Amino acid sequence: MPTIKGFEKKKGFRFFFTSHDRGEEPHIHAEGSSGIMKVSLKNLSVEYSRGLTYSEERKILAIAEENQKHFLK
């Protein structure tokens, strides 16, 4: 699971892609101290979230929105 350069610990979260996700819509994974979340980069929707609080989910979505173009490169 390669971490996205510059996003090793962005506001307490690690953002990464996984190599076995081929064929899926563009998305990122974000991992915090208490859980993990998968976010679609096409429409910035939550594909799944486990163990994160609502506040943590909001923070991850805000980072994904701010960096959507960078993540899609």
Secondary structure, 3 states (H helix, E strand, C coil): CCECCCCCCECCEEEECCHHHCCCCCEEEEECCCCEEEEECCCCCEEEEECCCHHHHHHHHHHHHHCHHHHHC
